[in-house]
Amino acid sequence: MEVFASDRPGLLRDITEVLSREKINVTAAHTHNRRERAHMRFTLQVTGIDQMQRAFTLIGEIPGVTAVHRSGGA
């Protein structure tokens, strides 16, 4: 999953709280911040497409998040 957002304190915490509530395991995370913009890539273990779509919707509702999508990984 890739997340693009305005960088701010607590952004990563807000995203991981959603993933935790949805019982999604994060197996890898990479964040890059530049010019007050955040680009985050997560490798997740989900039970299916419904769980993934729900997480994307919830993360998209976090203040400052501008885009959430499936990354081109495995």
PDB file of N, CA, C and O in Angstrom, chain B, residues numbered from 101:
ATOM      1  N   MET B 101       0.846  -1.158   0.000  1.00  0.00           N
ATOM      2  CA  MET B 101       0.000   0.000   0.000  1.00  0.00           C
ATOM      3  C   MET B 101       0.896   1.225   0.000  1.00  0.00           C
ATOM      4  O   MET B 101       1.915   1.262   0.690  1.00  0.00           O
ATOM      5  N   GLU B 102       0.509   2.229  -0.779  1.00  0.00           N
ATOM      6  CA  GLU B 102       1.212   3.504  -0.776  1.00  0.00           C
ATOM      7  C   GLU B 102       0.278   4.580  -0.277  1.00  0.00           C
ATOM      8  O   GLU B 102      -0.900   4.618  -0.631  1.00  0.00           O
ATOM      9  N   VAL B 103       0.822   5.457   0.553  1.00  0.00           N
ATOM     10  CA  VAL B 103       0.053   6.566   1.108  1.00  0.00           C
ATOM     11  C   VAL B 103       0.822   7.847   0.793  1.00  0.00           C
ATOM     12  O   VAL B 103       2.032   7.932   1.001  1.00  0.00           O
ATOM     13  N   PHE B 104       0.099   8.830   0.293  1.00  0.00           N
ATOM     14  CA  PHE B 104       0.653  10.160   0.051  1.00  0.00           C
ATOM     15  C   PHE B 104      -0.121  11.131   0.934  1.00  0.00           C
ATOM     16  O   PHE B 104      -1.349  11.075   1.001  1.00  0.00           O
ATOM     17  N   ALA B 105       0.608  12.028   1.615  1.00  0.00           N
ATOM     18  CA  ALA B 105      -0.057  12.921   2.559  1.00  0.00           C
ATOM     19  C   ALA B 105       0.791  14.159   2.818  1.00  0.00           C
ATOM     20  O   ALA B 105       1.973  14.218   2.480  1.00  0.00           O
ATOM     21  N   SER B 106       0.146  15.139   3.425  1.00  0.00           N
ATOM     22  CA  SER B 106       0.871  16.281   3.981  1.00  0.00           C
ATOM     23  C   SER B 106       1.519  15.779   5.262  1.00  0.00           C
ATOM     24  O   SER B 106       0.852  15.194   6.115  1.00  0.00           O
ATOM     25  N   ASP B 107       2.813  16.008   5.394  1.00  0.00           N
ATOM     26  CA  ASP B 107       3.513  15.521   6.580  1.00  0.00           C
ATOM     27  C   ASP B 107       3.084  16.325   7.800  1.00  0.00           C
ATOM     28  O   ASP B 107       2.932  17.545   7.733  1.00  0.00           O
ATOM     29  N   ARG B 108       2.891  15.628   8.913  1.00  0.00           N
ATOM     30  CA  ARG B 108       2.530  16.280  10.173  1.00  0.00           C
ATOM     31  C   ARG B 108       2.849  15.332  11.316  1.00  0.00           C
ATOM     32  O   ARG B 108       2.945  14.122  11.110  1.00  0.00           O
ATOM     33  N   PRO B 109       3.013  15.871  12.519  1.00  0.00           N
ATOM     34  CA  PRO B 109       3.230  15.001  13.670  1.00  0.00           C
ATOM     35  C   PRO B 109       2.023  14.079  13.875  1.00  0.00           C
ATOM     36  O   PRO B 109       0.875  14.517  13.797  1.00  0.00           O
ATOM     37  N   GLY B 110       2.294  12.818  14.133  1.00  0.00           N
ATOM     38  CA  GLY B 110       1.236  11.856  14.409  1.00  0.00           C
ATOM     39  C   GLY B 110       0.659  11.156  13.186  1.00  0.00           C
ATOM     40  O   GLY B 110      -0.192  10.279  13.331  1.00  0.00           O
ATOM     41  N   LEU B 111       1.101  11.522  11.986  1.00  0.00           N
ATOM     42  CA  LEU B 111       0.554  10.905  10.775  1.00  0.00           C
ATOM     43  C   LEU B 111       0.793   9.395  10.751  1.00  0.00           C
ATOM     44  O   LEU B 111      -0.142   8.624  10.531  1.00  0.00           O
ATOM     45  N   LEU B 112       2.020   8.975  10.972  1.00  0.00           N
ATOM     46  CA  LEU B 112       2.327   7.546  10.966  1.00  0.00           C
ATOM     47  C   LEU B 112       1.535   6.817  12.046  1.00  0.00           C
ATOM     48  O   LEU B 112       1.030   5.719  11.812  1.00  0.00           O
ATOM     49  N   ARG B 113       1.427   7.414  13.211  1.00  0.00           N
ATOM     50  CA  ARG B 113       0.638   6.819  14.293  1.00  0.00           C
ATOM     51  C   ARG B 113      -0.819   6.637  13.873  1.00  0.00           C
ATOM     52  O   ARG B 113      -1.411   5.587  14.121  1.00  0.00           O
ATOM     53  N   ASP B 114      -1.391   7.649  13.244  1.00  0.00           N
ATOM     54  CA  ASP B 114      -2.794   7.560  12.820  1.00  0.00           C
ATOM     55  C   ASP B 114      -3.003   6.424  11.819  1.00  0.00           C
ATOM     56  O   ASP B 114      -3.999   5.704  11.887  1.00  0.00           O
ATOM     57  N   ILE B 115      -2.066   6.272  10.902  1.00  0.00           N
ATOM     58  CA  ILE B 115      -2.173   5.202   9.903  1.00  0.00           C
ATOM     59  C   ILE B 115      -2.040   3.836  10.565  1.00  0.00           C
ATOM     60  O   ILE B 115      -2.822   2.929  10.284  1.00  0.00           O
ATOM     61  N   THR B 116      -1.053   3.689  11.441  1.00  0.00           N
ATOM     62  CA  THR B 116      -0.862   2.380  12.075  1.00  0.00           C
ATOM     63  C   THR B 116      -1.989   2.042  13.040  1.00  0.00           C
ATOM     64  O   THR B 116      -2.276   0.865  13.256  1.00  0.00           O
ATOM     65  N   GLU B 117      -2.632   3.042  13.623  1.00  0.00           N
ATOM     66  CA  GLU B 117      -3.797   2.776  14.470  1.00  0.00           C
ATOM     67  C   GLU B 117      -4.939   2.173  13.650  1.00  0.00           C
ATOM     68  O   GLU B 117      -5.606   1.244  14.106  1.00  0.00           O
ATOM     69  N   VAL B 118      -5.162   2.687  12.461  1.00  0.00           N
ATOM     70  CA  VAL B 118      -6.196   2.120  11.581  1.00  0.00           C
ATOM     71  C   VAL B 118      -5.852   0.670  11.254  1.00  0.00           C
ATOM     72  O   VAL B 118      -6.710  -0.208  11.347  1.00  0.00           O
ATOM     73  N   LEU B 119      -4.615   0.420  10.876  1.00  0.00           N
ATOM     74  CA  LEU B 119      -4.211  -0.938  10.515  1.00  0.00           C
ATOM     75  C   LEU B 119      -4.357  -1.878  11.702  1.00  0.00           C
ATOM     76  O   LEU B 119      -4.780  -3.022  11.538  1.00  0.00           O
ATOM     77  N   SER B 120      -4.013  -1.412  12.885  1.00  0.00           N
ATOM     78  CA  SER B 120      -4.140  -2.230  14.085  1.00  0.00           C
ATOM     79  C   SER B 120      -5.603  -2.534  14.393  1.00  0.00           C
ATOM     80  O   SER B 120      -5.951  -3.680  14.677  1.00  0.00           O
ATOM     81  N   ARG B 121      -6.453  -1.528  14.339  1.00  0.00           N
ATOM     82  CA  ARG B 121      -7.895  -1.728  14.589  1.00  0.00           C
ATOM     83  C   ARG B 121      -8.506  -2.727  13.608  1.00  0.00           C
ATOM     84  O   ARG B 121      -9.398  -3.498  13.962  1.00  0.00           O
ATOM     85  N   GLU B 122      -8.013  -2.700  12.372  1.00  0.00           N
ATOM     86  CA  GLU B 122      -8.534  -3.594  11.336  1.00  0.00           C
ATOM     87  C   GLU B 122      -7.845  -4.964  11.365  1.00  0.00           C
ATOM     88  O   GLU B 122      -8.111  -5.822  10.524  1.00  0.00           O
ATOM     89  N   LYS B 123      -6.956  -5.151  12.347  1.00  0.00           N
ATOM     90  CA  LYS B 123      -6.223  -6.414  12.522  1.00  0.00           C
ATOM     91  C   LYS B 123      -5.405  -6.793  11.275  1.00  0.00           C
ATOM     92  O   LYS B 123      -5.398  -7.940  10.829  1.00  0.00           O
ATOM     93  N   ILE B 124      -4.727  -5.788  10.743  1.00  0.00           N
ATOM     94  CA  ILE B 124      -3.855  -5.982   9.577  1.00  0.00           C
ATOM     95  C   ILE B 124      -2.417  -5.934  10.054  1.00  0.00           C
ATOM     96  O   ILE B 124      -1.998  -4.978  10.707  1.00  0.00           O
ATOM     97  N   ASN B 125      -1.667  -6.970   9.723  1.00  0.00           N
ATOM     98  CA  ASN B 125      -0.261  -7.048  10.114  1.00  0.00           C
ATOM     99  C   ASN B 125       0.605  -6.294   9.105  1.00  0.00           C
ATOM    100  O   ASN B 125       0.482  -6.494   7.897  1.00  0.00           O
ATOM    101  N   VAL B 126       1.480  -5.426   9.613  1.00  0.00           N
ATOM    102  CA  VAL B 126       2.441  -4.702   8.783  1.00  0.00           C
ATOM    103  C   VAL B 126       3.755  -5.462   8.837  1.00  0.00           C
ATOM    104  O   VAL B 126       4.340  -5.616   9.909  1.00  0.00           O
ATOM    105  N   THR B 127       4.221  -5.937   7.694  1.00  0.00           N
ATOM    106  CA  THR B 127       5.470  -6.695   7.663  1.00  0.00           C
ATOM    107  C   THR B 127       6.661  -5.846   7.223  1.00  0.00           C
ATOM    108  O   THR B 127       7.810  -6.240   7.421  1.00  0.00           O
ATOM    109  N   ALA B 128       6.393  -4.683   6.628  1.00  0.00           N
ATOM    110  CA  ALA B 128       7.466  -3.762   6.250  1.00  0.00           C
ATOM    111  C   ALA B 128       6.875  -2.375   6.067  1.00  0.00           C
ATOM    112  O   ALA B 128       5.712  -2.228   5.689  1.00  0.00           O
ATOM    113  N   ALA B 129       7.687  -1.360   6.339  1.00  0.00           N
ATOM    114  CA  ALA B 129       7.256   0.024   6.151  1.00  0.00           C
ATOM    115  C   ALA B 129       8.454   0.859   5.713  1.00  0.00           C
ATOM    116  O   ALA B 129       9.572   0.679   6.194  1.00  0.00           O
ATOM    117  N   HIS B 130       8.189   1.774   4.789  1.00  0.00           N
ATOM    118  CA  HIS B 130       9.221   2.701   4.325  1.00  0.00           C
ATOM    119  C   HIS B 130       8.567   4.063   4.210  1.00  0.00           C
ATOM    120  O   HIS B 130       7.532   4.210   3.560  1.00  0.00           O
ATOM    121  N   THR B 131       9.171   5.060   4.840  1.00  0.00           N
ATOM    122  CA  THR B 131       8.618   6.406   4.759  1.00  0.00           C
ATOM    123  C   THR B 131       9.666   7.357   4.197  1.00  0.00           C
ATOM    124  O   THR B 131      10.866   7.215   4.433  1.00  0.00           O
ATOM    125  N   HIS B 132       9.169   8.323   3.450  1.00  0.00           N
ATOM    126  CA  HIS B 132      10.039   9.342   2.866  1.00  0.00           C
ATOM    127  C   HIS B 132       9.307  10.673   2.981  1.00  0.00           C
ATOM    128  O   HIS B 132       8.178  10.817   2.511  1.00  0.00           O
ATOM    129  N   ASN B 133       9.951  11.627   3.603  1.00  0.00           N
ATOM    130  CA  ASN B 133       9.347  12.946   3.784  1.00  0.00           C
ATOM    131  C   ASN B 133      10.238  13.979   3.111  1.00  0.00           C
ATOM    132  O   ASN B 133      11.456  13.995   3.288  1.00  0.00           O
ATOM    133  N   ARG B 134       9.590  14.842   2.333  1.00  0.00           N
ATOM    134  CA  ARG B 134      10.336  15.900   1.657  1.00  0.00           C
ATOM    135  C   ARG B 134       9.402  17.075   1.390  1.00  0.00           C
ATOM    136  O   ARG B 134       8.301  16.903   0.868  1.00  0.00           O
ATOM    137  N   ARG B 135       9.847  18.237   1.745  1.00  0.00           N
ATOM    138  CA  ARG B 135       9.084  19.467   1.504  1.00  0.00           C
ATOM    139  C   ARG B 135       7.663  19.371   2.042  1.00  0.00           C
ATOM    140  O   ARG B 135       6.698  19.713   1.359  1.00  0.00           O
ATOM    141  N   GLU B 136       7.556  18.906   3.264  1.00  0.00           N
ATOM    142  CA  GLU B 136       6.275  18.797   3.972  1.00  0.00           C
ATOM    143  C   GLU B 136       5.296  17.830   3.318  1.00  0.00           C
ATOM    144  O   GLU B 136       4.092  17.910   3.560  1.00  0.00           O
ATOM    145  N   ARG B 137       5.798  16.923   2.495  1.00  0.00           N
ATOM    146  CA  ARG B 137       4.997  15.876   1.872  1.00  0.00           C
ATOM    147  C   ARG B 137       5.538  14.530   2.347  1.00  0.00           C
ATOM    148  O   ARG B 137       6.748  14.347   2.479  1.00  0.00           O
ATOM    149  N   ALA B 138       4.631  13.598   2.599  1.00  0.00           N
ATOM    150  CA  ALA B 138       5.023  12.263   3.055  1.00  0.00           C
ATOM    151  C   ALA B 138       4.614  11.234   2.009  1.00  0.00           C
ATOM    152  O   ALA B 138       3.511  11.284   1.464  1.00  0.00           O
ATOM    153  N   HIS B 139       5.515  10.308   1.742  1.00  0.00           N
ATOM    154  CA  HIS B 139       5.236   9.160   0.886  1.00  0.00           C
ATOM    155  C   HIS B 139       5.595   7.938   1.714  1.00  0.00           C
ATOM    156  O   HIS B 139       6.742   7.764   2.126  1.00  0.00           O
ATOM    157  N   MET B 140       4.594   7.090   1.951  1.00  0.00           N
ATOM    158  CA  MET B 140       4.805   5.911   2.781  1.00  0.00           C
ATOM    159  C   MET B 140       4.406   4.667   2.003  1.00  0.00           C
ATOM    160  O   MET B 140       3.393   4.645   1.303  1.00  0.00           O
ATOM    161  N   ARG B 141       5.219   3.641   2.141  1.00  0.00           N
ATOM    162  CA  ARG B 141       4.907   2.357   1.493  1.00  0.00           C
ATOM    163  C   ARG B 141       4.900   1.282   2.576  1.00  0.00           C
ATOM    164  O   ARG B 141       5.852   1.155   3.344  1.00  0.00           O
ATOM    165  N   PHE B 142       3.826   0.520   2.626  1.00  0.00           N
ATOM    166  CA  PHE B 142       3.653  -0.541   3.609  1.00  0.00           C
ATOM    167  C   PHE B 142       3.449  -1.871   2.903  1.00  0.00           C
ATOM    168  O   PHE B 142       2.779  -1.946   1.873  1.00  0.00           O
ATOM    169  N   THR B 143       4.033  -2.916   3.466  1.00  0.00           N
ATOM    170  CA  THR B 143       3.726  -4.282   3.054  1.00  0.00           C
ATOM    171  C   THR B 143       2.805  -4.847   4.125  1.00  0.00           C
ATOM    172  O   THR B 143       3.143  -4.852   5.308  1.00  0.00           O
ATOM    173  N   LEU B 144       1.643  -5.319   3.699  1.00  0.00           N
ATOM    174  CA  LEU B 144       0.602  -5.736   4.631  1.00  0.00           C
ATOM    175  C   LEU B 144       0.203  -7.180   4.418  1.00  0.00           C
ATOM    176  O   LEU B 144       0.322  -7.712   3.314  1.00  0.00           O
ATOM    177  N   GLN B 145      -0.270  -7.811   5.476  1.00  0.00           N
ATOM    178  CA  GLN B 145      -0.894  -9.137   5.389  1.00  0.00           C
ATOM    179  C   GLN B 145      -2.378  -8.938   5.642  1.00  0.00           C
ATOM    180  O   GLN B 145      -2.788  -8.603   6.753  1.00  0.00           O
ATOM    181  N   VAL B 146      -3.180  -9.147   4.602  1.00  0.00           N
ATOM    182  CA  VAL B 146      -4.629  -8.982   4.722  1.00  0.00           C
ATOM    183  C   VAL B 146      -5.314 -10.315   4.450  1.00  0.00           C
ATOM    184  O   VAL B 146      -4.747 -11.210   3.822  1.00  0.00           O
ATOM    185  N   THR B 147      -6.554 -10.425   4.941  1.00  0.00           N
ATOM    186  CA  THR B 147      -7.314 -11.661   4.745  1.00  0.00           C
ATOM    187  C   THR B 147      -8.004 -11.694   3.388  1.00  0.00           C
ATOM    188  O   THR B 147      -8.405 -12.762   2.925  1.00  0.00           O
ATOM    189  N   GLY B 148      -8.144 -10.553   2.753  1.00  0.00           N
ATOM    190  CA  GLY B 148      -8.797 -10.516   1.451  1.00  0.00           C
ATOM    191  C   GLY B 148      -8.991  -9.094   0.969  1.00  0.00           C
ATOM    192  O   GLY B 148      -8.627  -8.131   1.644  1.00  0.00           O
ATOM    193  N   ILE B 149      -9.573  -8.984  -0.212  1.00  0.00           N
ATOM    194  CA  ILE B 149      -9.757  -7.683  -0.850  1.00  0.00           C
ATOM    195  C   ILE B 149     -10.676  -6.767  -0.040  1.00  0.00           C
ATOM    196  O   ILE B 149     -10.459  -5.556   0.001  1.00  0.00           O
ATOM    197  N   ASP B 150     -11.698  -7.335   0.602  1.00  0.00           N
ATOM    198  CA  ASP B 150     -12.613  -6.510   1.397  1.00  0.00           C
ATOM    199  C   ASP B 150     -11.889  -5.829   2.547  1.00  0.00           C
ATOM    200  O   ASP B 150     -12.109  -4.645   2.805  1.00  0.00           O
ATOM    201  N   GLN B 151     -11.031  -6.562   3.238  1.00  0.00           N
ATOM    202  CA  GLN B 151     -10.275  -5.991   4.350  1.00  0.00           C
ATOM    203  C   GLN B 151      -9.336  -4.896   3.834  1.00  0.00           C
ATOM    204  O   GLN B 151      -9.202  -3.845   4.461  1.00  0.00           O
ATOM    205  N   MET B 152      -8.701  -5.140   2.713  1.00  0.00           N
ATOM    206  CA  MET B 152      -7.783  -4.166   2.141  1.00  0.00           C
ATOM    207  C   MET B 152      -8.538  -2.897   1.724  1.00  0.00           C
ATOM    208  O   MET B 152      -8.086  -1.788   2.010  1.00  0.00           O
ATOM    209  N   GLN B 153      -9.666  -3.050   1.061  1.00  0.00           N
ATOM    210  CA  GLN B 153     -10.429  -1.885   0.613  1.00  0.00           C
ATOM    211  C   GLN B 153     -10.936  -1.054   1.788  1.00  0.00           C
ATOM    212  O   GLN B 153     -10.927   0.176   1.738  1.00  0.00           O
ATOM    213  N   ARG B 154     -11.378  -1.737   2.848  1.00  0.00           N
ATOM    214  CA  ARG B 154     -11.840  -1.011   4.040  1.00  0.00           C
ATOM    215  C   ARG B 154     -10.694  -0.200   4.645  1.00  0.00           C
ATOM    216  O   ARG B 154     -10.882   0.959   5.016  1.00  0.00           O
ATOM    217  N   ALA B 155      -9.515  -0.802   4.744  1.00  0.00           N
ATOM    218  CA  ALA B 155      -8.352  -0.088   5.284  1.00  0.00           C
ATOM    219  C   ALA B 155      -8.009   1.115   4.413  1.00  0.00           C
ATOM    220  O   ALA B 155      -7.710   2.187   4.938  1.00  0.00           O
ATOM    221  N   PHE B 156      -8.047   0.956   3.107  1.00  0.00           N
ATOM    222  CA  PHE B 156      -7.747   2.068   2.200  1.00  0.00           C
ATOM    223  C   PHE B 156      -8.738   3.207   2.416  1.00  0.00           C
ATOM    224  O   PHE B 156      -8.347   4.374   2.447  1.00  0.00           O
ATOM    225  N   THR B 157     -10.015   2.874   2.564  1.00  0.00           N
ATOM    226  CA  THR B 157     -11.041   3.892   2.783  1.00  0.00           C
ATOM    227  C   THR B 157     -10.796   4.630   4.093  1.00  0.00           C
ATOM    228  O   THR B 157     -10.832   5.860   4.131  1.00  0.00           O
ATOM    229  N   LEU B 158     -10.548   3.883   5.166  1.00  0.00           N
ATOM    230  CA  LEU B 158     -10.324   4.503   6.478  1.00  0.00           C
ATOM    231  C   LEU B 158      -9.066   5.367   6.487  1.00  0.00           C
ATOM    232  O   LEU B 158      -9.068   6.457   7.059  1.00  0.00           O
ATOM    233  N   ILE B 159      -8.008   4.897   5.868  1.00  0.00           N
ATOM    234  CA  ILE B 159      -6.769   5.675   5.823  1.00  0.00           C
ATOM    235  C   ILE B 159      -6.972   6.926   4.974  1.00  0.00           C
ATOM    236  O   ILE B 159      -6.431   7.984   5.294  1.00  0.00           O
ATOM    237  N   GLY B 160      -7.739   6.816   3.907  1.00  0.00           N
ATOM    238  CA  GLY B 160      -8.037   7.974   3.072  1.00  0.00           C
ATOM    239  C   GLY B 160      -8.796   9.070   3.805  1.00  0.00           C
ATOM    240  O   GLY B 160      -8.778  10.225   3.378  1.00  0.00           O
ATOM    241  N   GLU B 161      -9.463   8.725   4.905  1.00  0.00           N
ATOM    242  CA  GLU B 161     -10.213   9.693   5.707  1.00  0.00           C
ATOM    243  C   GLU B 161      -9.355  10.385   6.770  1.00  0.00           C
ATOM    244  O   GLU B 161      -9.827  11.307   7.435  1.00  0.00           O
ATOM    245  N   ILE B 162      -8.121   9.958   6.937  1.00  0.00           N
ATOM    246  CA  ILE B 162      -7.220  10.569   7.918  1.00  0.00           C
ATOM    247  C   ILE B 162      -6.852  11.971   7.436  1.00  0.00           C
ATOM    248  O   ILE B 162      -6.498  12.149   6.271  1.00  0.00           O
ATOM    249  N   PRO B 163      -6.931  12.972   8.324  1.00  0.00           N
ATOM    250  CA  PRO B 163      -6.572  14.340   7.925  1.00  0.00           C
ATOM    251  C   PRO B 163      -5.169  14.415   7.308  1.00  0.00           C
ATOM    252  O   PRO B 163      -4.201  13.898   7.866  1.00  0.00           O
ATOM    253  N   GLY B 164      -5.087  15.066   6.155  1.00  0.00           N
ATOM    254  CA  GLY B 164      -3.819  15.249   5.466  1.00  0.00           C
ATOM    255  C   GLY B 164      -3.522  14.213   4.406  1.00  0.00           C
ATOM    256  O   GLY B 164      -2.684  14.455   3.537  1.00  0.00           O
ATOM    257  N   VAL B 165      -4.182  13.061   4.448  1.00  0.00           N
ATOM    258  CA  VAL B 165      -3.935  12.012   3.444  1.00  0.00           C
ATOM    259  C   VAL B 165      -4.575  12.448   2.126  1.00  0.00           C
ATOM    260  O   VAL B 165      -5.760  12.779   2.081  1.00  0.00           O
ATOM    261  N   THR B 166      -3.787  12.445   1.066  1.00  0.00           N
ATOM    262  CA  THR B 166      -4.287  12.877  -0.239  1.00  0.00           C
ATOM    263  C   THR B 166      -4.533  11.708  -1.188  1.00  0.00           C
ATOM    264  O   THR B 166      -5.337  11.831  -2.112  1.00  0.00           O
ATOM    265  N   ALA B 167      -3.857  10.576  -0.977  1.00  0.00           N
ATOM    266  CA  ALA B 167      -4.057   9.414  -1.851  1.00  0.00           C
ATOM    267  C   ALA B 167      -3.603   8.148  -1.143  1.00  0.00           C
ATOM    268  O   ALA B 167      -2.627   8.146  -0.393  1.00  0.00           O
ATOM    269  N   VAL B 168      -4.343   7.061  -1.404  1.00  0.00           N
ATOM    270  CA  VAL B 168      -3.993   5.734  -0.895  1.00  0.00           C
ATOM    271  C   VAL B 168      -4.246   4.776  -2.047  1.00  0.00           C
ATOM    272  O   VAL B 168      -5.323   4.782  -2.644  1.00  0.00           O
ATOM    273  N   HIS B 169      -3.253   3.954  -2.358  1.00  0.00           N
ATOM    274  CA  HIS B 169      -3.481   2.956  -3.400  1.00  0.00           C
ATOM    275  C   HIS B 169      -2.583   1.750  -3.215  1.00  0.00           C
ATOM    276  O   HIS B 169      -1.630   1.771  -2.437  1.00  0.00           O
ATOM    277  N   ARG B 170      -2.900   0.723  -3.932  1.00  0.00           N
ATOM    278  CA  ARG B 170      -2.107  -0.491  -3.913  1.00  0.00           C
ATOM    279  C   ARG B 170      -0.820  -0.232  -4.653  1.00  0.00           C
ATOM    280  O   ARG B 170      -0.831   0.314  -5.756  1.00  0.00           O
ATOM    281  N   SER B 171       0.284  -0.617  -4.061  1.00  0.00           N
ATOM    282  CA  SER B 171       1.574  -0.391  -4.723  1.00  0.00           C
ATOM    283  C   SER B 171       1.844  -1.522  -5.702  1.00  0.00           C
ATOM    284  O   SER B 171       1.137  -2.530  -5.708  1.00  0.00           O
ATOM    285  N   GLY B 172       2.844  -1.355  -6.509  1.00  0.00           N
ATOM    286  CA  GLY B 172       3.161  -2.313  -7.545  1.00  0.00           C
ATOM    287  C   GLY B 172       3.955  -3.513  -7.060  1.00  0.00           C
ATOM    288  O   GLY B 172       4.477  -4.269  -7.880  1.00  0.00           O
ATOM    289  N   GLY B 173       4.065  -3.713  -5.739  1.00  0.00           N
ATOM    290  CA  GLY B 173       4.845  -4.812  -5.172  1.00  0.00           C
ATOM    291  C   GLY B 173       4.211  -6.159  -5.430  1.00  0.00           C
ATOM    292  O   GLY B 173       3.250  -6.266  -6.192  1.00  0.00           O
ATOM    293  N   ALA B 174       4.753  -7.199  -4.788  1.00  0.00           N
ATOM    294  CA  ALA B 174       4.342  -8.584  -5.018  1.00  0.00           C
ATOM    295  C   ALA B 174       2.923  -8.844  -4.672  1.00  0.00           C
ATOM    296  O   ALA B 174       2.448  -9.970  -4.818  1.00  0.00           O
TER     297      ALA B 174
END
